[in-house]
């Protein structure tokens, strides 16, 4: 009987303290507002089979977000605001490694779309945030 009273007391104390414990487990107002984004990536009209896409703050302040490109499609969450977009993809090169003859990978996305990116997009909390990137390897001229 004494043990059953202790069990009840422990149960009541646990239930009563639960709201205070859960208060610390919720979302924090101190972090960035994240929203879903999605879209497509093509190069010379063909979907990029496999790659990575990064949405980095255009002003360099705050966190970046990254996702995987698969069959020309991406979908992930990113913080709101103006973003510099960087796209990376590589494929097997015709060259082989010198020492072991292993396959070598080569990046085929021009630097103006990644390390020297000219792409910018606004991630808006009130918008659909669907982006299409039609990359070109050849000059249009």
ChimeraX attribute file (.defattr): number of C-alpha atoms within 10 A of each C-alpha:
attribute: neighborCount
match mode: 1-to-1
recipient: residues
	/A:1	6
	/A:2	6
	/A:3	8
	/A:4	9
	/A:5	10
	/A:6	11
	/A:7	12
	/A:8	11
	/A:9	12
	/A:10	12
	/A:11	12
	/A:12	12
	/A:13	11
	/A:14	12
	/A:15	11
	/A:16	11
	/A:17	11
	/A:18	11
	/A:19	11
	/A:20	10
	/A:21	11
	/A:22	9
	/A:23	9
	/A:24	9
	/A:25	9
	/A:26	8
	/A:27	8
	/A:28	9
	/A:29	7
	/A:30	6
	/A:31	10
	/A:32	13
	/A:33	14
	/A:34	16
	/A:35	17
	/A:36	17
	/A:37	20
	/A:38	16
	/A:39	15
	/A:40	18
	/A:41	24
	/A:42	17
	/A:43	18
	/A:44	11
	/A:45	10
	/A:46	12
	/A:47	18
	/A:48	24
	/A:49	16
	/A:50	17
	/A:51	21
	/A:52	16
	/A:53	20
	/A:54	18
	/A:55	26
	/A:56	23
	/A:57	21
	/A:58	17
	/A:59	10
	/A:60	10
	/A:61	8
	/A:62	12
	/A:63	12
	/A:64	16
	/A:65	16
	/A:66	18
	/A:67	19
	/A:68	18
	/A:69	22
	/A:70	16
	/A:71	15
	/A:72	19
	/A:73	19
	/A:74	21
	/A:75	17
	/A:76	14
	/A:77	16
	/A:78	25
	/A:79	23
	/A:80	20
	/A:81	20
	/A:82	16
	/A:83	22
	/A:84	21
	/A:85	24
	/A:86	22
	/A:87	26
	/A:88	20
	/A:89	19
	/A:90	16
	/A:91	14
	/A:92	12
	/A:93	13
	/A:94	9
	/A:95	12
	/A:96	13
	/A:97	11
	/A:98	9
	/A:99	6
	/A:100	7
	/A:101	9
	/A:102	10
	/A:103	14
	/A:104	14
	/A:105	15
	/A:106	13
	/A:107	13
	/A:108	14
	/A:109	19
	/A:110	18
	/A:111	14
	/A:112	15
	/A:113	19
	/A:114	18
	/A:115	12
	/A:116	10
	/A:117	14
	/A:118	12
	/A:119	16
	/A:120	15
	/A:121	16
	/A:122	17
	/A:123	23
	/A:124	18
	/A:125	14
	/A:126	8
	/A:127	11
	/A:128	12
	/A:129	17
	/A:130	13
	/A:131	15
	/A:132	12
	/A:133	16
	/A:134	14
	/A:135	19
	/A:136	15
	/A:137	11
	/A:138	9
	/A:139	5
	/A:140	5
	/A:141	3
